[in-house]
Structures are given as structure tokens and as C-alpha cells.
Amino acid sequence: MHHNILQGQYNYWMVLLSFIIAVFSSYSALTLAAKINHARGRAQLGWLLAGSCVMGCGVWAMHFIGMLAYNLDIQVTYNTGITFLSLLFMILASFIAFQITLPAKVRFRHLAIGGFFMGGGIVAMHYTGMAAMQMRGTLTYDPQYWSLSAIIALTASYASLYLFLKFRNRSSASAAKWISAVIMGLAICGMHYTGMKAMIFSSNHNERGMVPNSDTDMQIKLILLVCVSAAILVILLISSLAVYFDRRIMKGMAFTDELTGLPNRYRMNQFFDAYDFRGPDDQMALMFIDLDRFKNVNDTLGHDFGDMLVRAVGDRLRKTMNRSEIYRLGGDEFLCALSGAGRAEAEQWAKVLLEEIQKPFVLDGYELYITSSIGISLSPLHGQDRHALLKAADTAMYKAKEEGKNRYRVFDESLDQGMIRRLGLENDLRRAVHNQEFFVLYQPKWDASSGKAAGMEALIRWRHPELGIISPAEFIPIAEETGLIIPMTRWIMGEACRQNQQWQEEGFEPQCVSVNLSVRVFESQNLLDMIQCALSGTGLDAKYLEVEITESILASDIQGIISQLMKIRELGIKIAMDDFGSGYSSLGSLDKLPIDTLKIDQLFVREYESGSKKAIIQAIITLGKQLNLELIAEGVETIEQSEFLNGLGCSIMQGYYYGRPMNEDQIREWLSTSTESSTVLVQVSGPQLKINNPGN
């Protein structure tokens, strides 16, 4: 029987449609790749199935749109079962490929296996779909084009998987993703139309020129269009669901605190923006809640415990204030908004919260106690917008902390003025070092038993260009909070070493000068460098420099602090513990600390006549002697105090009785006089600087 080769023609509008479908399905699959990667458990399996359906349906729909675009001169029908089998092949191949490439680190062999399954699925889908064709003729393939189509399918699959891996961490739209989708679409279409080129249609000679029945042909095309439309509908439905869930989840994440599940700062802003401060019930009370010494929990127990504590506090606030708006603002800060509440009600709730928070928390077997400080602001008294109210509540909260913590404070105008001054000082403090506004005073130490000077303490002071002398009690806490204490300490250490070396070069008897250290200096890990720079830059012998730490410094990383102290002690630097007995109890670590001196806090010296204080002083002196530590008493202001301390065995003293803080010229005169005179009390000629809180 004689056979004729049939030549078909393409409808290029439908070819364009097939390309658009391939690009759109590729883009949707790239988007779903991010869902697959970010999801876990059942959700990941769901997104995996969704991504496989989108990819499979997209390639399949593109294939049959391409088939409909190709017109032959004979009637063609399709086997329904084989047609749907080709769809299942593509979905299954996509599922296997996505599953293989799920791990966070995809090895080359994973990519190779995944690409093989994807490419094999495309080839199987295409040629199974072709096998579904039923016609009065025969279908054969050109081996070269068939092989080329298979190579293109594998290449397209590897490219697709590579792009999936590249974009699986990005769910948002981007130009790069659209470009990648176009590349994938071109690759998929290239495989399909190369495969179509490989097909050779032939018919019997007697059937040449046979025109297909138009009604039957239209029915077949209609059925195929319905199937393709259904596949596209699946893609649109899954993509729409992905967008819906994305928006819903992102909205929830945007307005909910991830750690506590409470509304966050953005949700709070929404609440205030919608609140009618001018309405009939515009009265409102805000309570700004901050946990006390929360940093110590993180430093001692770790950030995991800190997170558990914040979560537990959030749960307790939610249960206690279940009818109020509660927000977590970040860190250990919470806000409670009481609509329609006045001062009395706000204060009552503040007392309740203080009691609730200080109840023990049991976390992972540990019983933990913590307190809080609460600042209260009232509307309309303190403002009618969130900025004014939050600022007022925040200011009141800081005042509550300054007054001792574990309490509440209601905002008033005096607090606002104090905050304005504090902010102004903070800004000016940043420029003070550069502008050389700091100067050093030296307070001498005296050895009553030998009648000689026993060193001095360098005290930093600030001469503000407009406000005059600022008390260290006011600017030192600001410097510590902002970290400015670090460059300030570097400056005073260099200045103290320079001045001490100069006095020695002028012929004065060498004295040891001590410099106070903040915990922030230890945290910066710059202490050793500071000291080495100060000594090398001035030529001062290390034995004439002493650093002073306080007991409170031991509430931080004690092992790290001991390590840094050991390094500077190896240089020959002396180490003193200042204000001993007034801060955290460090008796358990005292024998491990590389210290040379204990300084008895002036609180005990001031009240030495009290029986309890006298016993404490005696105990500290005994302890110091047992540990072979030098003892210095601070705040000695009368001869009675001096005689009492000397009688107990503490002969080295520091205080107004022996000398106020002095500038370098006054110290020169003091050193000259103390060398010539054996009297205990030395009067310094010239004006005396009376500075508040001289011991700091």
C-alpha cells in the first residue's frame, strides 16, 4: 500500500499562548519553591504536592495547546486514559525531582538525579501524549530530532531545578524571577516543538486529501480545551491560595510578636491610629513595663532562658490583663493600654502587675525571681497621641528604675524636664572628649601609721561650656549606658599616667595613681590595650598605676573579667576593689580575684559608731589581713574616724580629712607640704574645689 507523508501547519497565535502558559506555570512553580523550602512537616508535603501539580499541569497544558496549534489534513482523536496518564507522568516526575532536592545543602548527585527524573518525566509526558493520538495513518519519529528533544528536556530540567534552588528562599516577586521563568518557558517550548519536529505523519494513498469531519473535530478540540483550561485553573487556584496564605501569614507575622504571641509595636501603632482621642471616652492610661536586671538573666543563664522568661512574662500579663490591649515592644519591654481608665485605676493595675511579675517563674526546672518597673502616662493629661503618651510613660518608667526598681511611677512635668536635660547631656557628652572638656582631679590617700602619702585616686570631671561643672553622679551613668565611658576611661588613664610621670620627673616621691574601671570597659575587651598604650605613651612604670573595680562588676562575666585582670596584673598593675561591702556579695569569689587592695566603703566609715557597722568594718579588716590584702578606708572626714580605723589596723585612709580632690597644681603643693611636714592634717593653700560625690 502506498503511503503519503502529511505536512501540518501551526497556528502561531496558539503557539504564543503555549509559551505564555509555560512562562506563567514556571513563575508559579518558582514561587511555590519558596513555600516548599520554608514549610515543615505536613505543610511541606502540601506545598510539595501543590508545586508538583503546578509544574506538571503547566507543562502538560503547554503540550496540548501546542498539539492543538498543529493542524493536519486528517481527523485526529485522543485516547482519554492515555492523555491523563501523560499528565500523571509529569506531576509524578515533578514531585520526585522536588523531593530529591529538598535538603538545605543539595549535592551534585541530588541535582543530577532530580534533573534526570524531571527530564524523563517531560519526555514520558510528551511521547505518551503523542501516543494518545488516534488517526487513520501512522506516526513515526526521526531518531535525530527525537534524541535532540530528549537532550533539550534533560537540559531544561537541570536548568529548572537550578533556578528552583536559587529562588526557593525568595517568595516575593522580582525581575530576576520573571527572567528565569521566561528562560524555563523557552526551554520547555523548545523541547516540545523539537519533539513535534521529530514526528513523521503518514497516511494511506486512498485516504489522501481526506477532510476531517468538522463537527467531530470541533468536539475533540473542545474537550481538549476544557482539559487544558482545567489544568490552567488548577495552576491559578494553587497560585491564588499561595498568595492568600502568604498575605495572611505575613500579616500575622507583621503584627504579632514571634516570641510571645502578643501584638507587637506595629499593631500598637494601628491601635493608636484608630483610637479616637477626641471621643466621649477618650480617657486612657498607658503602662510601660520593663523587667529589672533582665540583662543579668541573659548573661548568667543564657539567651534561651531570657527568651523563656520573656515568654512567661507575656503569658502572665495576658492572663492578668485579659481585657486590655497588651503589646510587646521588644527586648523585655511591654505596654498595656487601658481605655477609659484614670489615674486611680491605672495605679491599682500597676500594683497588681508588680505583684504578679515578682512571683516565681519555673523555667526548665529553675525557679527564677524577677521584678519590674512601670511608668504610667494618662490621656489627655499627658498627651493625645501615641508619641506624647509613650514618651511620658517611658520617662516615668526610667524614673521608677532610678528610684530603686520594683515600683511604678506616674509621669509629671518635672520628669520631662529631667529627661530633656539628660538627653541634652548625652548629646553634649559625645563631643566632650573631642572638645577637651574633661579634666582630672586627684584625691590623695594617707598612711596614718607612717605619716606619708600613700598614693592618690584620679577622678574625671566635666566642665560643660554652658552648664559649668557637671556632677559625675549625673554624667557617669549616662556615659556607662551609652558606652561613652570607654573612650573616657582611655583618656583619663592616659592623662593620669602622663601627670604621674611628670610629677616624678619634677622630683616628687613616686606615688601610685588609681583609675576607676566600668564593666563596659571589660565588655569592650580593650582594657589591656588601653593600659599598654597609656604606659608606653608616657613612660610610666606599671607599678605606679592601679585600677579600681567594684563588686557590682562581678555580676557580669566573672571568668572573662578575671582573665583580663590576670593579664594586666602580669604587667605589674595593682588592682583594688572599691566600695567593698556595699554592692553584690563577692565573698565566694574574693579569693579567686587577682586583687591587691580592699577599699572599705564610706557608708560604713560614716556610721562607724553604729554597733553593726563597727562589726562589719572589723570583719572586713580581718578578712583583708587573712587574704594578705592592703586595706584602705574611704570617706574619712574626722579625726575620730581616723583614730578608730587606725586602732583596728587600717592605717591607709582617703577622705576630706586628708584632702579633697585637687587639680595638678594643688597636688604639687600637697606633695611638697606632706614631704616637709609630719602633721596628720595638711592644709592646702589656694582655693579648694568642693565637688559633689568626691569618691566617684
Salt bridges, closest charged atoms under 4 A:
ASP217 OD2 - LYS221 NZ 3.77
ASP246 OD1 - LYS35 NZ 2.46
ASP257 OD1 - ARG328 NH1 2.99
ASP273 OD1 - ARG386 NH1 2.71
ASP290 OD1 - LYS401 NZ 2.89
ASP292 OD1 - LYS401 NZ 2.74
ASP299 OD2 - LYS295 NZ 2.70
ASP315 OD1 - ARG318 NH1 2.89
GLU347 OE2 - ARG343 NE 2.72
GLU356 OE2 - LYS359 NZ 3.04
GLU402 OE1 - LYS399 NZ 3.79
GLU403 OE2 - ARG409 NH1 2.33
ASP412 OD2 - ARG409 NH2 3.33
ASP416 OD1 - LYS391 NZ 3.73
GLU426 OE2 - ARG430 NH2 3.15
ASP428 OD1 - ARG431 NH2 2.65
ASP428 OD2 - HIS464 NE2 2.68
GLU457 OE1 - LYS599 NZ 3.19
GLU474 OE2 - ARG421 NE 2.51
GLU481 OE1 - ARG422 NH2 2.34
GLU495 OE2 - ARG498 NH2 2.54
GLU506 OE1 - ARG668 NE 2.83
GLU523 OE2 - LYS295 NZ 3.28
GLU523 OE1 - ARG520 NE 3.29
ASP529 OD2 - ARG490 NH2 3.11
GLU546 OE1 - LYS445 NZ 3.16
GLU548 OE2 - LYS445 NZ 3.80
GLU548 OE2 - LYS599 NZ 2.93
ASP596 OD1 - ARG569 NH2 2.77
GLU607 OE1 - LYS613 NZ 3.61
GLU634 OE2 - LYS599 NZ 3.52
GLU664 OE2 - ARG668 NH1 3.79
ASP665 OD1 - ARG668 NH1 2.89
